[in-house]
């Protein structure tokens, strides 16, 4: 290992849907965090690891910081704010709009409480004109004293190397926290559940996805065969939602299942036999017990 090896933790923060998971997937070069156009896609803190010759960065992809509307929302905001206490650098992603909204101002206020270096990444710059970007940089410069401001496009891989380089500038020297081939601390079952949830988010309509959770009841390899049997349950909040998720003659569930299976097979590099059921648990997002059952445990924050 190089003598001047650096390693540390980086929190990726930002309002829901600014491209945090896309950036992380691009940097790590693998798909770990689920991405979708709908807000509140990331519900737990997802830890991914980037290792190169110069050092190791452990990224904590936090749920978007926003004003909470229910217990799940409160849980997500708590996770995000707790994460800021455990890191060396904060990476704040924003969209390239010249107007700075209340959500952004709320995050800037949270950041005033920390003395950590904050790097601002203006993401999705491929969607606006150059002169607009300069205006955005100027507006944000007045909002907070950033260590650096970097325009980038996570989707196109534009300037993402600059982000890594500048993160290393603010990292402490020290040995690796994880083996160099580690890319995430998420257990496989959890990633499988997240992939199924992502495919459901993509396939379903606006209203339902917030109210779904996915649990893995069984995941095991068949003896002597390269086939993994997976049984999963999609939990929703209403009977009417259950009908929509299953679809006419099971067509929607079939679509979610085959899209998910394709991606899980890619990840596990094995054939997958996937069975999905749909269950209704009314208002689970406001029940501490049910939230805990579906992997959102307050005590673990």
C-alpha positions, 0 to 999 in steps of 0.5 A: 500500500502507498505510504501516503494512502488516504481513507475516509467517509463521505456523505452524499446529500441533497434533495430527493431526486438530484442524482445521488444514487446515479453518481455513486453507481457511476463512481463505483462502476456497479449498480448498487443504489437503486435509481428512479425518477420518483422521490424517496427512492433511497430509504436507508443509508447505503454504504459503497466503497471506492478504492484506487491507488491513492486511497479508499472513499466510503460513500454514504448515500443518504435519503434526501433531506426534506420536511417529513410528512410521516414516520417513514419520512422522519426516519429518513431525515434522521438517518440523513442528519445522523450520517453527517456526524460520522463523516470526513467530507460532505458532498452536496448534490444540486440541480443546475437551476438558478433559483435556490428553493426552500429545500436547498436553503433548509439543507444549507441551514443544517450544514451551518451546524458542521465544521466539515468541508462541504463540496458542492456538485452541480449535477446534470449540467448537460441539460443547461447552457454554459452561461446558466451554470456560471449563474448557478455557481454564483448563486450558491457561492453566496449561500454557503462557504463551500470548500469547492464547487464542481459542475458535473453530469453523473449520467454522462460521467462528466467531471466525475474524476474531478469529484474524486480528486477533490474528495481525496484532498480533504481525506485523512491519511490512513489504512483501508477500512475495507478489502479492495474488492469490497463495493458495498456493505449491503447484504445480498438479500437487501440488494435483491429486495431493492432491485425488485422495489426499483422495478416496481417503482419503474412500472407502477404509477405515481401514487403507489410506489411510496407505499411499497416495501419488499421483503425476501422470504427465501433466497437459496441456491439449489443443491448441485445446480447454479440456480438461486430460488428467491421468494419475495413479497411486495407489501402495499398499503391498500387492497386497490394497490394490490390489484394494480401491482398484480395487474390484468391477469397478473401482467404487471407483476409478471413485468416487474418480476421479469425485469427484476430477475434479469438484473438479479441474474446479472448481479449474482451471475447465476440463473434465478427462479423468482416468485413474487407475492403481493400483500396488504398491510394498511398504513405500514409507513406510520407503524414503528413495528411494521417499518422495523419488519421491513428494514427501517429500524429507528434504533439502528440510526 
